[in-house]
Amino acid sequence: MKPRQPRGARPPKSPHIPARSGVSASCVALPHGPSAPWPLLLDFLAERLNVVNRDAWAGRLARGDVLDDAGRPLPPDAPFLPGARIHYYRHLDDEPTIPFEESVLFQDEHLLVADKPHFLPVTPGGRYVQQSLLVRLKRRTGIETLSPIHRIDRETAGLVLFSLRPQDRDAYQALFRERAVHKVYEAIAAHRTDIGFPLTRRSRIDEDGGSFFRMVESAGDPNSETHIERCEVRGTWARYRLSPVTGKRHQLRVHMNALGAPIVGDQFYPTVLRGPEDAEDFAEPLRLLASSIAFSDPVTGMPRRFESRRAIDWPAT
């Protein structure tokens, strides 16, 4: 597993730090005190942000890719200044290409609705930066202030909402915090003839202690709820309509797996077939689609409803 970004790294608030190629700079406040023994900024970067090696950091400094808080490039021999804020642009030399395209279903001055393909992460992370929905959309629209209002898994296709203006962001995010959004997903899984549908699955979902990227149902008060309907049957497979009330990570995947009907193409449930850092098999997507979303727009007051134009493929019978 790659080292995580250090505490203190965050999107910059300085107006002097623009995005580059759709990527906003990350910001780090340099530490004070005895824990700051580095003569040069390069020494700090090589030790504390060691996902990138020393030679690569030296190259970034030489190219002007590391900035001070006023947006001025810092040279390779810049001294370490405790308490200073520095900004850098995340870049991956060997980033995999996701060979599928997103589409924009709606855009006004407040809101953008994207229809995401499978395999594309919503935001930069891990081994993906340019190959993320947010960065692609920033490059496409030129809107640096674009920000996701909610997230869906990288493996899931379908609708993702973005705020265009920082002053609107909290109002839209509050819809999800207050469960004022009606979301519907479609999934394909085994046709379970021994289970009566529709049903509601409530359970407690926690992070798997043995695998940081998986979630598990555990004992305790429920913290997740999903309404599940069976809509169509084709041989041994069925298409299900999933309406989550809560938004726990991997909730729909965990709930379907708990019913003995893991979603077709799921690489994590019931067992790990391919880890987060393993190469993708683009021929075997997760059959899960964020198909529709409806809410009352908190900025304009208008009723909103959006539907994905994508469809999930049935597996071979």
Backbone bond lengths (Angstrom), bond angles and torsions (degrees), N, CA, C in turn:
res aa  C-N    CA-C-N  psi(-1)  N-CA   C-N-CA  omega(-1)  CA-C   N-CA-C  phi
1 M - - - 1.461 - - 1.524 109.47 -
2 K 1.327 117.92 136.83 1.446 121.31 -179.53 1.525 110.20 -73.41
3 P 1.365 118.13 148.03 1.457 120.38 176.71 1.511 110.42 -58.87
4 R 1.333 115.13 145.70 1.456 119.59 179.89 1.519 110.13 -80.24
5 Q 1.326 115.61 156.17 1.445 120.66 176.87 1.518 108.49 -60.87
6 P 1.354 119.69 137.60 1.452 121.67 -174.44 1.513 111.76 -65.82
7 R 1.339 115.16 155.23 1.454 120.47 175.01 1.531 108.30 -61.09
8 G 1.321 115.48 141.96 1.448 119.75 -177.56 1.516 112.49 100.96
9 A 1.335 117.66 -19.90 1.463 119.86 177.28 1.517 108.75 -75.26
10 R 1.319 117.03 127.20 1.457 120.87 -175.14 1.517 108.84 -158.57
11 P 1.332 118.04 162.52 1.451 119.18 176.29 1.526 110.61 -60.61
12 P 1.325 118.26 139.73 1.462 120.07 -176.72 1.514 111.76 -73.53
13 K 1.342 116.20 147.92 1.446 120.98 175.98 1.533 110.75 -100.02
14 S 1.340 117.32 -11.71 1.450 120.94 -176.66 1.524 110.76 -68.32
15 P 1.345 118.01 132.08 1.464 120.27 177.16 1.522 112.44 -70.79
16 H 1.344 116.54 -8.50 1.461 120.10 -179.15 1.525 112.10 -84.33
17 I 1.335 117.90 -3.93 1.466 120.78 -174.42 1.529 109.12 -112.59
18 P 1.323 118.65 92.01 1.473 120.46 -179.55 1.518 111.27 -79.59
19 A 1.316 115.70 164.78 1.458 120.86 172.33 1.520 109.22 -74.19
20 R 1.347 115.05 155.80 1.459 121.12 174.99 1.518 108.47 -127.77
21 S 1.317 116.45 125.05 1.472 122.12 -179.30 1.522 111.22 52.17
22 G 1.341 115.86 37.81 1.454 120.99 178.29 1.511 114.88 83.04
23 V 1.337 118.40 -1.74 1.458 121.74 -176.85 1.520 109.86 -104.44
24 S 1.339 117.09 120.49 1.456 121.10 174.01 1.516 109.43 -74.51
25 A 1.322 116.34 146.38 1.459 120.80 178.81 1.522 110.35 -70.79
26 S 1.321 115.64 147.82 1.453 122.13 170.50 1.519 108.37 -91.65
27 C 1.326 116.66 150.84 1.459 121.85 -175.47 1.520 109.65 -123.09
28 V 1.322 116.52 136.25 1.458 122.24 177.41 1.523 108.88 -130.47
29 A 1.338 116.25 131.05 1.457 121.84 172.66 1.520 108.00 -89.18
30 L 1.323 117.76 122.62 1.465 121.87 -177.74 1.529 109.88 -71.33
31 P 1.333 117.65 135.45 1.467 120.38 -174.05 1.525 113.21 -72.31
32 H 1.370 113.78 160.00 1.466 122.91 176.76 1.528 109.59 -101.47
33 G 1.321 115.81 173.64 1.458 122.47 163.78 1.509 114.73 78.11
34 P 1.362 114.94 -164.04 1.466 119.78 -175.36 1.514 114.09 -65.97
35 S 1.323 116.86 -14.67 1.461 119.84 177.88 1.523 111.57 -84.31
36 A 1.337 117.06 10.26 1.462 121.72 -178.85 1.528 110.22 -121.80
37 P 1.337 118.53 71.37 1.467 121.51 -174.24 1.521 115.00 -93.27
38 W 1.348 118.37 16.67 1.459 120.09 -169.36 1.537 110.94 -93.29
39 P 1.312 119.27 124.47 1.472 120.68 176.39 1.530 111.91 -67.13
40 L 1.333 116.04 -40.22 1.462 120.63 -176.28 1.526 111.05 -114.84
41 L 1.322 115.16 152.15 1.456 120.05 173.05 1.522 109.96 -58.04
42 L 1.332 117.68 -38.47 1.456 121.96 178.89 1.529 111.59 -58.58
43 D 1.333 117.68 -37.63 1.463 120.99 178.45 1.531 110.49 -62.21
44 F 1.332 116.29 -43.40 1.460 121.19 178.48 1.529 111.18 -63.68
45 L 1.322 116.52 -48.21 1.460 120.19 -177.73 1.527 111.19 -60.39
46 A 1.350 116.57 -43.25 1.462 120.30 -177.74 1.524 112.15 -67.02
47 E 1.344 116.95 -30.84 1.468 119.27 -178.45 1.517 112.55 -88.02
48 R 1.317 117.28 -44.72 1.461 120.25 -171.95 1.522 113.50 -91.16
49 L 1.305 118.84 -28.16 1.468 121.93 178.79 1.519 108.22 -115.26
50 N 1.344 114.75 58.09 1.459 120.77 -167.07 1.521 114.90 -84.95
51 V 1.346 117.19 11.71 1.465 118.49 166.38 1.532 108.92 -61.41
52 V 1.326 115.02 -30.99 1.463 122.42 174.84 1.524 107.37 -104.42
53 N 1.334 118.86 131.70 1.466 120.59 -177.33 1.531 111.32 -78.30
54 R 1.335 115.12 171.99 1.465 120.63 -173.77 1.530 112.18 -60.75
55 D 1.328 116.69 -44.50 1.465 119.08 -179.29 1.533 111.31 -61.91
56 A 1.328 116.12 -38.71 1.460 119.48 179.80 1.531 110.90 -67.77
57 W 1.356 117.45 -39.94 1.464 119.85 176.06 1.525 110.31 -63.33
58 A 1.347 117.42 -41.30 1.461 120.14 177.90 1.528 110.34 -59.98
59 G 1.327 116.73 -40.42 1.454 120.49 177.58 1.516 112.15 -64.29
60 R 1.330 116.89 -40.36 1.467 119.99 179.12 1.529 110.92 -65.22
61 L 1.337 116.08 -41.55 1.463 119.22 176.96 1.528 110.36 -62.21
62 A 1.328 117.11 -42.88 1.464 120.52 -179.31 1.529 111.54 -64.23
63 R 1.332 117.13 -31.37 1.470 120.84 -179.71 1.524 113.07 -84.73
64 G 1.331 117.80 -3.96 1.463 120.52 -178.60 1.507 113.57 80.86
65 D 1.337 117.37 27.08 1.462 121.43 -177.50 1.524 113.39 -94.25
66 V 1.342 117.33 2.86 1.470 122.32 175.25 1.524 106.70 -122.12
67 L 1.332 116.99 125.19 1.461 122.28 -170.68 1.518 111.84 -121.20
68 D 1.343 115.97 154.78 1.464 119.22 170.65 1.526 108.31 -85.42
69 D 1.331 116.40 -175.58 1.465 119.78 -172.99 1.525 112.43 -72.07
70 A 1.334 116.61 -12.34 1.461 120.04 176.61 1.523 111.69 -96.12
71 G 1.358 116.43 4.32 1.451 120.13 178.90 1.507 114.34 84.85
72 R 1.357 117.75 12.51 1.464 120.98 179.78 1.521 110.34 -89.52
73 P 1.339 118.49 135.53 1.466 120.64 178.15 1.520 111.07 -63.23
74 L 1.315 115.98 139.89 1.466 122.40 178.03 1.522 108.98 -99.67
75 P 1.330 118.71 133.96 1.462 121.13 -176.95 1.525 112.03 -79.22
76 P 1.335 118.03 165.73 1.468 120.84 -179.41 1.526 114.02 -59.13
77 D 1.357 118.38 -26.75 1.465 120.35 179.60 1.518 112.96 -98.45
78 A 1.355 117.26 19.61 1.465 120.38 179.60 1.523 110.11 -60.38
79 P 1.349 118.45 134.33 1.465 120.47 178.72 1.523 111.14 -71.87
80 F 1.309 115.40 155.25 1.468 120.85 173.09 1.521 107.70 -76.86
81 L 1.337 117.20 123.95 1.460 122.62 -178.71 1.526 109.11 -117.57
82 P 1.354 117.90 102.34 1.471 119.92 -178.32 1.523 111.61 -54.03
83 G 1.331 115.66 134.32 1.459 121.59 178.23 1.507 114.86 88.78
84 A 1.331 117.21 -13.48 1.466 118.98 179.30 1.526 110.20 -70.78
85 R 1.311 116.03 156.29 1.467 122.02 175.25 1.513 108.14 -107.76
86 I 1.325 115.33 129.22 1.461 119.92 177.86 1.528 108.71 -121.23
87 H 1.315 115.38 154.03 1.462 122.34 -175.61 1.521 108.66 -127.51
88 Y 1.324 115.26 138.93 1.462 119.15 180.00 1.526 109.07 -142.23
89 Y 1.331 115.04 155.95 1.459 120.84 -179.01 1.520 109.79 -103.94
90 R 1.315 115.44 124.87 1.452 120.37 -178.44 1.524 109.61 -73.70
91 H 1.327 114.99 133.02 1.457 120.61 -179.10 1.523 108.98 -146.79
92 L 1.314 116.65 138.42 1.460 122.00 178.14 1.522 109.02 -118.93
93 D 1.328 116.23 125.77 1.464 119.80 -177.84 1.529 112.55 -73.32
94 D 1.333 116.53 -28.68 1.467 120.18 -174.59 1.522 111.86 -118.31
95 E 1.325 116.54 38.50 1.467 120.59 -177.20 1.528 111.00 -67.65
96 P 1.342 117.86 127.71 1.472 119.56 177.38 1.530 111.34 -65.60
97 T 1.304 115.96 149.88 1.460 121.50 176.79 1.519 109.79 -93.96
98 I 1.326 116.72 132.21 1.463 121.89 174.52 1.525 107.22 -94.57
99 P 1.334 118.59 112.45 1.473 121.37 -170.39 1.522 114.12 -85.53
100 F 1.310 116.99 36.63 1.468 121.25 179.52 1.520 107.94 -133.94
101 E 1.337 116.32 147.89 1.455 120.92 -173.89 1.525 111.75 -109.08
102 E 1.311 114.88 141.93 1.460 121.72 171.16 1.532 109.29 -82.58
103 S 1.328 116.03 166.91 1.458 120.82 172.36 1.519 108.95 -135.29
104 V 1.320 115.71 156.08 1.459 121.60 176.83 1.520 107.85 -103.59
105 L 1.334 115.85 118.64 1.465 120.72 -178.06 1.518 112.66 -88.96
106 F 1.348 116.11 -27.85 1.471 119.73 -174.89 1.520 108.49 -157.48
107 Q 1.335 115.37 144.32 1.462 120.21 173.12 1.514 109.41 -155.82
108 D 1.336 116.17 130.01 1.455 121.14 167.56 1.519 106.94 -130.63
109 E 1.309 118.52 -160.22 1.464 119.46 -176.23 1.523 112.93 -76.78
110 H 1.330 118.05 -10.08 1.455 121.47 -177.87 1.520 113.80 -113.74
111 L 1.322 117.89 -33.35 1.454 122.31 -164.35 1.522 110.78 -135.68
112 L 1.327 115.71 141.64 1.463 121.99 171.17 1.513 108.02 -129.25
113 V 1.337 116.16 134.69 1.461 121.86 178.88 1.517 108.42 -117.18
114 A 1.335 115.77 119.50 1.459 121.79 -179.55 1.521 110.09 -108.27
115 D 1.325 114.71 151.89 1.461 122.68 176.59 1.529 106.25 -112.33
116 K 1.309 116.71 103.32 1.462 123.24 -169.31 1.523 112.37 -88.17
117 P 1.327 118.00 140.51 1.470 119.08 173.31 1.522 111.15 -81.26
118 H 1.316 115.98 164.97 1.455 120.85 170.59 1.534 110.13 -57.52
119 F 1.328 115.77 153.19 1.471 125.39 171.91 1.527 114.22 79.90
120 L 1.314 119.61 -14.20 1.459 121.84 -176.39 1.527 110.14 -91.97
121 P 1.344 119.15 120.05 1.462 119.48 177.48 1.522 111.02 -70.69
122 V 1.328 116.33 152.93 1.464 120.12 179.37 1.525 110.50 -71.62
123 T 1.338 117.92 -44.25 1.461 122.14 -177.39 1.530 110.02 -125.35
124 P 1.335 117.97 159.85 1.459 119.92 177.01 1.528 111.70 -59.71
125 G 1.316 115.58 144.67 1.455 121.34 177.82 1.508 110.00 174.49
126 G 1.348 116.25 149.48 1.451 119.94 178.77 1.513 111.43 59.89
127 R 1.318 116.26 -122.37 1.472 120.62 -176.14 1.516 113.24 -95.69
128 Y 1.351 117.37 12.62 1.462 120.21 -178.78 1.532 110.82 -124.50
129 V 1.322 116.59 128.60 1.465 122.71 173.01 1.526 108.34 -129.19
130 Q 1.334 116.15 -73.15 1.457 119.32 177.79 1.524 111.41 -61.99
131 Q 1.332 115.94 -33.64 1.460 121.07 179.95 1.534 109.66 -88.51
132 S 1.322 115.11 58.57 1.468 122.25 173.76 1.526 107.35 -134.88
133 L 1.311 115.83 152.66 1.466 120.44 -176.53 1.521 111.06 -61.66
134 L 1.321 118.21 -43.23 1.462 121.30 -177.91 1.525 111.22 -61.36
135 V 1.314 117.44 -48.21 1.462 119.86 -178.26 1.515 111.25 -67.48
136 R 1.327 117.28 -41.35 1.465 119.14 176.84 1.534 110.93 -58.39
137 L 1.342 116.72 -43.28 1.461 119.74 -177.99 1.524 111.66 -70.40
138 K 1.325 117.52 -35.90 1.468 119.03 176.15 1.520 110.92 -62.62
139 R 1.329 116.52 -42.79 1.462 119.43 177.53 1.531 110.68 -64.21
140 R 1.306 116.24 -39.74 1.472 122.02 -175.55 1.524 111.71 -70.03
141 T 1.335 116.68 -41.56 1.460 120.74 -173.99 1.522 113.69 -97.82
142 G 1.337 116.72 -22.20 1.461 120.30 -174.87 1.510 113.20 75.68
143 I 1.338 118.28 11.90 1.466 122.14 -177.96 1.522 108.98 -95.19
144 E 1.337 117.70 102.88 1.455 121.33 -176.89 1.521 112.52 -70.98
145 T 1.335 117.25 -24.37 1.463 120.91 -176.94 1.526 113.14 -86.09
146 L 1.318 117.89 3.87 1.460 121.40 179.19 1.528 109.86 -58.64
147 S 1.332 116.22 134.26 1.465 119.83 -177.24 1.526 109.47 -147.06
148 P 1.352 118.64 134.01 1.469 119.89 179.35 1.523 111.05 -68.22
149 I 1.319 115.44 138.02 1.460 121.71 177.84 1.523 110.42 -85.11
150 H 1.323 117.31 -26.31 1.462 123.40 179.98 1.517 107.14 -153.43
151 R 1.316 118.13 176.36 1.462 122.10 -178.81 1.528 109.67 -129.36
152 I 1.317 115.38 154.24 1.456 121.57 164.22 1.525 106.56 -129.71
153 D 1.328 116.67 159.28 1.457 120.77 -177.80 1.522 111.09 -59.26
154 R 1.314 115.65 151.02 1.461 121.55 175.47 1.523 110.62 -56.74
155 E 1.331 117.05 -36.83 1.461 120.69 -176.77 1.525 113.00 -75.28
156 T 1.343 117.34 -17.53 1.458 122.54 -176.24 1.516 110.60 -89.70
157 A 1.318 117.54 139.98 1.463 122.16 174.87 1.524 109.49 -97.81
158 G 1.340 115.58 162.83 1.452 119.12 170.99 1.511 115.03 122.98
159 L 1.330 116.15 -154.38 1.458 123.84 -164.99 1.523 112.94 -78.93
160 V 1.334 114.48 134.19 1.459 122.33 172.87 1.523 107.64 -136.71
161 L 1.336 116.69 133.08 1.458 122.54 -177.94 1.525 110.50 -101.49
162 F 1.343 115.46 141.49 1.461 121.83 179.00 1.521 109.67 -128.68
163 S 1.322 115.27 141.35 1.461 121.66 171.99 1.521 108.77 -91.07
164 L 1.335 117.23 139.65 1.458 121.14 179.01 1.523 112.15 -91.47
165 R 1.353 117.72 -31.68 1.454 120.41 -173.86 1.532 110.04 -115.85
166 P 1.340 117.40 133.42 1.471 119.44 179.93 1.516 113.45 -56.41
167 Q 1.326 118.01 -33.26 1.466 120.42 -177.45 1.533 112.48 -72.13
168 D 1.338 117.91 -14.73 1.465 120.98 178.89 1.530 112.57 -96.47
169 R 1.325 116.62 -14.60 1.467 121.16 -166.49 1.532 112.46 -59.38
170 D 1.309 117.20 -47.24 1.462 119.24 -175.51 1.519 111.72 -65.55
171 A 1.326 117.21 -36.17 1.470 119.88 179.54 1.523 110.66 -62.13
172 Y 1.340 117.11 -40.78 1.462 119.74 178.44 1.532 111.12 -71.73
173 Q 1.323 117.05 -41.91 1.466 118.94 179.98 1.521 111.64 -65.14
174 A 1.333 116.89 -29.73 1.467 120.29 178.03 1.523 111.63 -62.52
175 L 1.326 118.11 -29.25 1.462 120.34 176.74 1.521 111.06 -57.18
176 F 1.325 116.22 -40.41 1.464 120.79 -178.63 1.529 110.80 -77.72
177 R 1.326 117.17 -38.67 1.469 119.43 176.93 1.527 111.17 -61.74
178 E 1.322 116.24 -37.64 1.462 121.38 -176.02 1.535 112.66 -93.95
179 R 1.328 116.65 7.59 1.471 123.15 178.39 1.526 111.82 55.29
180 A 1.324 115.24 43.04 1.459 121.31 -179.49 1.524 111.59 -101.14
181 V 1.321 116.00 18.96 1.463 122.37 179.71 1.524 108.93 -119.03
182 H 1.324 117.17 133.27 1.466 120.52 176.20 1.516 107.82 -100.00
183 K 1.328 116.17 112.24 1.459 122.19 -178.10 1.521 109.52 -111.65
184 V 1.322 116.00 139.61 1.459 121.53 176.52 1.520 108.56 -128.74
185 Y 1.320 115.17 133.57 1.464 122.10 175.98 1.521 108.63 -117.97
186 E 1.311 116.22 157.12 1.459 121.99 170.69 1.519 108.32 -119.50
187 A 1.322 115.63 142.35 1.460 120.79 179.63 1.516 109.33 -142.62
188 I 1.319 116.25 151.80 1.459 121.87 173.15 1.520 108.26 -114.81
189 A 1.323 114.65 129.81 1.461 121.70 -178.58 1.519 108.19 -151.65
190 A 1.315 115.89 -179.37 1.464 120.77 -179.49 1.526 110.85 -59.89
191 H 1.329 115.30 144.92 1.460 121.11 174.92 1.528 108.29 -80.93
192 R 1.344 115.64 105.93 1.460 120.21 -179.19 1.525 109.79 -92.18
193 T 1.317 116.53 104.28 1.463 120.89 -178.74 1.519 112.57 -77.55
194 D 1.340 117.24 -14.65 1.456 121.08 -177.59 1.521 113.35 -92.53
195 I 1.340 117.71 4.94 1.462 121.70 -179.15 1.516 108.55 -120.03
196 G 1.315 115.79 134.21 1.457 120.56 178.07 1.524 111.29 -86.72
197 F 1.306 116.93 128.86 1.465 122.98 176.75 1.518 108.71 -119.06
198 P 1.343 117.76 151.27 1.458 127.76 2.71 1.527 112.34 -74.42
199 L 1.317 115.47 161.97 1.463 121.46 177.33 1.523 109.14 -149.69
200 T 1.318 115.09 165.79 1.463 121.65 175.74 1.514 108.70 -119.67
201 R 1.314 116.80 126.31 1.463 122.10 178.84 1.522 108.54 -102.52
202 R 1.330 115.52 120.83 1.465 121.95 174.69 1.512 107.92 -122.46
203 S 1.326 116.52 132.98 1.457 120.00 179.43 1.520 109.45 -162.77
204 R 1.324 114.98 169.77 1.455 120.48 173.20 1.525 108.30 -94.27
205 I 1.326 116.74 127.74 1.452 122.57 179.15 1.520 108.94 -116.53
206 D 1.319 116.25 125.76 1.460 122.61 178.51 1.519 109.21 -130.29
207 E 1.336 115.53 163.98 1.459 120.09 176.39 1.517 109.94 -67.28
208 D 1.312 115.51 138.48 1.461 121.81 176.91 1.524 108.71 -68.93
209 G 1.333 116.82 120.59 1.448 120.25 -178.19 1.516 113.43 -63.36
210 G 1.318 117.65 -23.44 1.457 120.81 -178.65 1.510 114.47 -91.94
211 S 1.335 118.12 -17.20 1.465 122.08 -178.34 1.519 108.07 -144.25
212 F 1.338 117.10 110.51 1.459 120.99 -173.87 1.529 112.25 -61.29
213 F 1.329 117.76 -23.37 1.460 120.53 -174.33 1.521 112.48 -92.93
214 R 1.335 118.54 0.65 1.460 120.95 179.45 1.524 110.30 -114.27
215 M 1.326 114.81 156.50 1.462 122.14 174.32 1.522 107.94 -119.10
216 V 1.346 115.90 155.74 1.462 120.80 -179.77 1.525 109.85 -138.43
217 E 1.327 115.05 152.41 1.458 119.08 169.01 1.520 108.30 -78.54
218 S 1.333 116.01 139.73 1.460 120.64 -178.06 1.519 109.78 -141.10
219 A 1.328 115.52 168.08 1.455 120.40 -179.82 1.527 109.95 -68.91
220 G 1.312 116.11 151.28 1.455 120.75 178.47 1.511 111.78 127.67
221 D 1.319 114.98 177.97 1.458 120.41 -178.58 1.525 110.51 -62.45
222 P 1.326 117.67 136.16 1.463 120.17 179.83 1.527 111.99 -60.37
223 N 1.312 115.82 139.40 1.467 121.55 173.75 1.518 111.52 -126.24
224 S 1.353 116.28 12.95 1.465 120.15 -179.15 1.521 109.37 -144.69
225 E 1.334 115.47 148.91 1.467 120.66 -179.40 1.524 109.61 -150.94
226 T 1.335 115.35 131.75 1.464 121.79 178.66 1.520 109.75 -138.14
227 H 1.335 116.70 132.05 1.465 121.57 171.54 1.531 107.93 -91.26
228 I 1.333 116.49 132.58 1.465 121.37 -173.28 1.525 109.71 -127.82
229 E 1.338 116.44 126.95 1.455 122.76 176.10 1.524 109.30 -123.32
230 R 1.317 115.91 147.05 1.462 120.99 172.62 1.522 107.65 -97.59
231 C 1.345 117.23 123.33 1.456 121.04 -171.78 1.519 113.77 -106.53
232 E 1.324 116.79 -30.40 1.459 119.72 -173.62 1.523 108.49 -157.30
233 V 1.332 115.49 144.67 1.467 121.03 178.91 1.521 109.19 -124.58
234 R 1.325 115.32 134.11 1.466 121.51 173.57 1.523 107.64 -134.23
235 G 1.306 115.50 98.95 1.455 120.05 -179.19 1.517 111.54 63.47
236 T 1.326 116.81 -122.12 1.466 120.83 -178.09 1.519 112.74 -88.28
237 W 1.361 116.87 1.68 1.456 120.40 -177.63 1.517 110.80 -113.76
238 A 1.323 115.21 156.15 1.469 120.70 176.46 1.522 109.53 -138.90
239 R 1.329 114.49 150.31 1.461 120.97 173.39 1.531 107.85 -100.04
240 Y 1.313 115.17 129.46 1.461 122.06 -176.31 1.524 110.23 -115.33
241 R 1.333 114.73 145.82 1.457 121.79 172.48 1.532 107.48 -103.53
242 L 1.325 116.52 122.54 1.453 122.39 -175.32 1.525 109.25 -115.60
243 S 1.313 116.84 123.91 1.466 121.68 179.92 1.523 108.75 -119.84
244 P 1.326 118.39 96.63 1.463 120.33 -178.79 1.529 111.50 -75.33
245 V 1.317 115.22 135.52 1.473 120.88 173.51 1.518 109.38 -89.41
246 T 1.335 116.38 -38.35 1.452 123.02 177.24 1.527 109.28 -106.78
247 G 1.317 116.43 176.41 1.457 119.55 -175.32 1.505 113.99 -132.70
248 K 1.331 117.59 48.96 1.462 120.84 177.24 1.536 110.09 -69.52
249 R 1.315 115.88 150.72 1.458 120.25 179.34 1.524 110.21 -60.81
250 H 1.325 116.81 132.77 1.468 124.78 179.41 1.529 112.59 60.18
251 Q 1.323 117.49 21.76 1.471 120.73 -173.54 1.525 112.57 -55.41
252 L 1.314 118.08 -48.70 1.461 120.27 -175.75 1.524 111.14 -67.10
253 R 1.308 116.24 -38.35 1.460 120.67 179.18 1.525 110.95 -66.41
254 V 1.333 116.08 -41.43 1.466 120.49 179.41 1.524 110.89 -67.41
255 H 1.332 117.29 -42.59 1.465 119.86 -178.32 1.526 111.52 -67.28
256 M 1.305 117.89 -41.72 1.471 119.01 178.57 1.530 110.52 -66.69
257 N 1.298 117.09 -39.30 1.463 120.05 177.45 1.524 111.17 -62.91
258 A 1.348 116.96 -39.22 1.459 120.87 -180.00 1.522 111.79 -65.11
259 L 1.328 116.86 -25.54 1.468 120.69 177.30 1.527 112.04 -83.44
260 G 1.321 116.89 1.20 1.464 119.98 -177.18 1.500 112.89 78.83
261 A 1.345 116.50 21.27 1.467 121.62 179.94 1.521 109.04 -135.16
262 P 1.345 117.50 65.87 1.469 118.78 178.62 1.519 110.83 -59.29
263 I 1.319 115.99 145.29 1.459 120.87 -177.40 1.530 109.59 -66.74
264 V 1.323 115.89 136.56 1.461 121.04 -179.02 1.535 109.44 -58.14
265 G 1.327 115.73 134.12 1.454 121.21 178.67 1.508 114.42 87.05
266 D 1.347 118.21 2.15 1.467 120.33 -179.42 1.523 109.41 -73.12
267 Q 1.325 116.52 121.27 1.457 121.94 -177.48 1.528 113.08 -90.20
268 F 1.352 117.36 -6.30 1.464 121.04 -177.90 1.528 113.31 -110.04
269 Y 1.322 117.60 -26.45 1.466 121.73 -174.02 1.532 109.45 -128.93
270 P 1.325 118.56 134.25 1.474 127.94 4.88 1.521 114.26 -79.88
271 T 1.347 118.08 -20.31 1.455 121.31 177.85 1.521 109.00 -128.40
272 V 1.314 116.87 157.95 1.456 121.64 -179.00 1.525 109.03 -79.34
273 L 1.314 115.77 114.25 1.464 121.93 177.06 1.525 111.34 -96.96
274 R 1.327 115.82 -28.90 1.459 121.23 -178.70 1.528 107.43 -151.49
275 G 1.340 117.35 124.57 1.452 121.33 -177.89 1.522 112.51 -79.55
276 P 1.346 117.78 172.20 1.468 121.12 -176.95 1.519 113.92 -60.63
277 E 1.329 118.26 -27.72 1.459 120.81 -177.87 1.526 113.11 -95.68
278 D 1.323 117.59 -2.49 1.464 120.75 -179.02 1.525 110.92 -78.47
279 A 1.326 115.59 154.83 1.465 120.45 178.27 1.525 110.59 -62.63
280 E 1.338 115.11 144.28 1.461 120.54 -178.21 1.529 111.50 -78.69
281 D 1.322 114.79 151.97 1.464 121.39 167.81 1.520 106.03 -108.92
282 F 1.335 116.38 96.05 1.461 120.58 -174.67 1.523 112.89 -66.10
283 A 1.325 117.20 -14.19 1.458 120.52 179.10 1.523 112.12 -81.39
284 E 1.327 117.32 -7.90 1.472 120.12 -175.73 1.526 110.10 -130.06
285 P 1.346 117.47 72.17 1.465 119.97 179.00 1.525 112.00 -75.22
286 L 1.312 115.29 159.03 1.454 121.75 170.92 1.521 108.05 -68.43
287 R 1.322 117.19 126.38 1.479 119.78 -178.37 1.527 109.37 -83.35
288 L 1.316 115.56 68.55 1.462 122.40 179.21 1.520 108.02 -139.44
289 L 1.336 115.70 128.01 1.459 122.17 -174.19 1.523 109.97 -132.51
290 A 1.326 116.93 126.31 1.465 122.19 170.48 1.520 106.70 -77.72
291 S 1.321 116.01 94.68 1.470 120.41 -164.05 1.519 114.81 -89.99
292 S 1.337 118.61 -30.63 1.465 118.62 179.15 1.519 110.34 -153.34
293 I 1.325 114.76 156.37 1.460 120.90 178.86 1.522 107.41 -149.48
294 A 1.341 116.29 139.45 1.467 121.14 -177.97 1.522 109.12 -141.87
295 F 1.344 115.68 143.35 1.457 120.95 -179.14 1.522 108.72 -169.77
296 S 1.303 115.78 167.29 1.464 121.57 172.23 1.520 107.67 -93.93
297 D 1.324 116.77 121.89 1.459 120.85 -175.15 1.532 109.79 -65.16
298 P 1.340 118.07 119.08 1.465 119.97 -176.10 1.528 113.47 -73.34
299 V 1.324 117.60 -14.54 1.464 120.64 -179.29 1.517 111.19 -93.81
300 T 1.336 116.91 -46.00 1.459 120.69 -176.97 1.523 113.02 -97.51
301 G 1.341 118.11 -18.43 1.459 121.86 -175.93 1.514 113.73 80.43
302 M 1.325 117.95 0.46 1.462 121.08 -177.37 1.517 111.30 -82.79
303 P 1.346 117.47 145.42 1.465 119.54 171.84 1.530 109.11 -71.00
304 R 1.315 116.55 136.71 1.456 121.45 -178.69 1.519 110.18 -122.84
305 R 1.313 116.04 138.00 1.457 121.62 171.52 1.518 108.02 -147.51
306 F 1.320 115.82 128.69 1.454 121.33 -179.36 1.513 109.39 -129.22
307 E 1.324 115.92 144.56 1.466 121.83 179.28 1.525 109.77 -128.14
308 S 1.318 115.75 137.00 1.454 121.08 176.95 1.528 109.96 -66.54
309 R 1.312 115.80 147.30 1.462 120.73 174.45 1.530 111.35 -96.67
310 R 1.309 116.43 4.98 1.461 120.31 -179.48 1.529 109.96 -90.41
311 A 1.310 114.67 163.61 1.462 121.34 176.16 1.523 107.44 -137.52
312 I 1.319 116.01 146.16 1.452 119.49 178.12 1.528 109.67 -93.76
313 D 1.325 114.38 139.37 1.465 120.95 -176.68 1.521 110.34 -80.05
314 W 1.314 115.07 137.98 1.454 120.15 172.79 1.527 109.70 -74.64
315 P 1.315 117.27 141.67 1.481 118.60 174.97 1.506 110.54 -71.17
316 A 1.321 115.40 161.52 1.463 119.56 177.65 1.517 109.71 -64.98
317 T 1.315 116.24 138.16 1.469 120.24 -179.12 1.514 110.07 -81.38
